[in-house]
Amino acid sequence: MAHQHAPPHTPRFHQRTRPHRPSRSFALVNGLTFVVHVLLACAAEDLLATRVAGQINLGVVAVLAQGSLLLWTAARYDRAAHEEAAYESAEEH
């Protein structure tokens, strides 16, 4: 049985794709929102305890707003990562 050699190939320089990382604005927006919320919780307890409707107070509204902002920015980051990956795969072909 004859030994078969691998077909010769020309070296191709592949660019290593680095994973998409959240931008600084993602961290800045969510980090500042968190810091403001913690500072308000520590310094303005009475403000956050202000009732808005029924048992819901400003603290609950602030947490819901912060969570919504986090989800929205994460969805934007995810969409941008998918678009970038699709663009890179289209360039390779």
Order of alpha helices (4+ residues) and beta strands (2+ residues): alpha-alpha-beta-beta-alpha
